[in-house]
């Protein structure tokens, strides 16, 4: 009974978020990195995607209530690390771009920014390893395999869906 309710809720949330994402993609300007874009919109979209990710992951793993209690905080910590990495990465790439577009790029500033990118990447890599290590203590081997597949495929499917929606939206303009 609980499993059916969870699946129904997850399906509903998934459909709702897909519709929101589809509408958003069609209404967006060509460049995702538009500096004038409302940051609140981007944050809401990220939150919606993370909610969709969480529901789909929980559905794929079919956790017991005990596993859910242990796994959700670990997942939240990993999602926070992923978000921090994405924000740092975006900020640092913006700094690189700004510096490279200046008349005489400051070599030291470029090196510092690239070192910041490497540091952010290394920190995220450690967070990802910690997430998978902690997951091994909570999940069965089969659930671990599903987790690896999910993490590998979710981003790819999301990008494909966005490209497909943009392709359909471009023909209607």
SULSUL-V389855 format. One record per residue. RES is the residue in three letters. PSI is psi in radians with two decimals (none if undefined). D_FIRST is the distance of its C-alpha to the first C-alpha in Angstrom with 2 decimals. Layout:
res=<RES;RES>
psi=<PSI;PSI>
d_first=<D_FIRST;D_FIRST>
This chain:
res=<UNK;UNK;UNK;UNK;UNK;UNK;UNK;UNK;UNK;UNK;UNK;UNK;UNK;UNK;UNK;UNK;UNK;UNK;UNK;UNK;UNK;UNK;UNK;UNK;UNK;UNK;UNK;UNK;UNK;UNK;UNK;UNK;UNK;UNK;UNK;UNK;UNK;UNK;UNK;UNK;UNK;UNK;UNK;UNK;UNK;UNK;UNK;UNK;UNK;UNK;UNK;UNK;UNK;UNK;UNK;UNK;UNK;UNK;UNK;UNK;UNK;UNK;UNK;UNK;UNK;UNK;UNK;UNK;UNK;UNK;UNK;UNK;UNK;UNK;UNK;UNK;UNK;UNK;UNK;UNK;UNK;UNK;UNK;UNK;UNK;UNK;UNK;UNK;UNK;UNK;UNK;UNK;UNK;UNK;UNK;UNK;UNK;UNK;UNK;UNK;UNK;UNK;UNK;UNK;UNK;UNK;UNK;UNK;UNK;UNK;UNK;UNK;UNK;UNK;UNK;UNK;UNK;UNK;UNK;UNK;UNK;UNK;UNK;UNK;UNK;UNK;UNK;UNK;UNK;UNK;UNK;UNK;UNK;UNK;UNK;UNK;UNK;UNK;UNK;UNK;UNK;UNK;UNK;UNK;UNK;UNK;UNK;UNK;UNK;UNK;UNK;UNK;UNK;UNK;UNK;UNK;UNK;UNK;UNK;UNK;UNK;UNK;UNK;UNK;UNK;UNK;UNK;UNK;UNK;UNK;UNK;UNK;UNK>
psi=<-0.84;-0.68;-0.75;-0.71;-0.75;-0.77;-0.72;-0.78;-0.81;-0.73;-0.77;-0.80;-0.75;-0.81;-0.77;-0.84;-0.61;-0.74;-0.74;-0.80;-0.73;-0.78;-0.71;-0.81;-0.74;-0.49;-0.09;2.61;2.93;-0.68;2.19;-0.43;0.54;2.06;-0.36;-0.08;2.48;2.05;-0.53;-0.68;-0.78;-0.70;-0.73;-0.72;-0.77;-0.78;-0.74;-0.71;-0.72;-0.65;-0.78;-0.78;-0.83;-0.82;-0.77;-0.68;-0.82;-0.66;-0.75;-0.65;-0.42;1.06;2.59;2.93;-0.62;-0.75;-0.71;-0.77;-0.63;-0.66;-0.66;-0.77;-0.62;-0.76;-0.75;-0.77;-0.73;-0.73;-0.70;-0.73;-0.69;-0.73;-0.78;-0.77;-0.79;-0.74;-0.79;-0.77;-0.82;-0.76;-0.80;-0.68;-0.62;-0.72;-0.72;-0.82;-0.77;-0.81;-0.74;-0.47;-0.11;2.84;-0.75;1.64;2.37;1.96;-0.69;-0.72;-0.72;-0.78;-0.73;-0.73;-0.73;-0.65;-0.65;-0.70;-0.78;-0.72;-0.75;-0.73;-0.78;-0.73;-0.75;-0.69;-0.74;-0.71;-0.70;-0.74;-0.72;-0.72;-0.85;-0.62;-0.79;-0.61;-0.60;-0.52;-0.29;-0.70;2.66;2.94;-0.73;-0.73;-0.64;-0.75;-0.73;-0.66;-0.81;-0.81;-0.75;-0.87;-0.64;-0.69;-0.45;-0.90;-0.74;-0.80;-0.66;-0.82;-0.74;-0.72;-0.75;-0.78;-0.71;-0.76;-0.69;-0.64;-0.75;-0.67;-0.57;-0.56;-0.29;0.06;none>
d_first=<0.00;3.81;5.37;5.21;6.36;8.65;9.95;10.64;12.38;14.16;15.34;16.57;18.33;19.76;21.17;22.55;24.22;25.56;27.17;28.66;29.94;31.43;33.22;34.46;35.80;37.72;39.27;40.40;43.96;44.79;44.97;41.89;44.26;45.97;47.24;47.16;43.42;41.57;40.03;37.37;36.10;35.97;34.13;31.47;31.08;30.80;28.12;26.15;26.58;25.54;22.34;21.65;22.65;20.36;17.19;18.26;19.21;16.04;14.18;16.99;17.03;13.38;14.32;13.30;13.41;17.01;17.93;16.70;18.89;21.77;21.44;21.07;24.56;26.09;24.71;26.00;29.36;29.61;28.77;31.45;33.91;33.25;33.83;36.99;38.27;37.77;39.59;42.37;42.77;43.07;45.54;47.61;47.81;48.96;51.63;52.75;53.01;54.94;57.30;57.90;58.69;61.27;64.90;65.35;62.08;62.28;61.85;60.88;58.20;56.81;56.77;55.07;52.37;51.80;51.64;49.02;46.96;47.33;46.38;43.25;42.28;42.98;41.00;37.96;38.40;38.36;35.17;33.51;34.75;33.53;30.03;29.86;31.48;29.02;26.10;27.59;27.22;23.47;22.20;22.56;25.26;22.93;21.13;24.66;25.72;22.86;23.93;27.53;26.78;24.69;27.49;30.07;28.57;26.97;30.38;31.99;29.48;29.74;33.54;33.52;31.40;33.78;36.79;35.52;34.88;38.29;39.88;38.56;39.48;43.00;43.84;43.12;45.44>
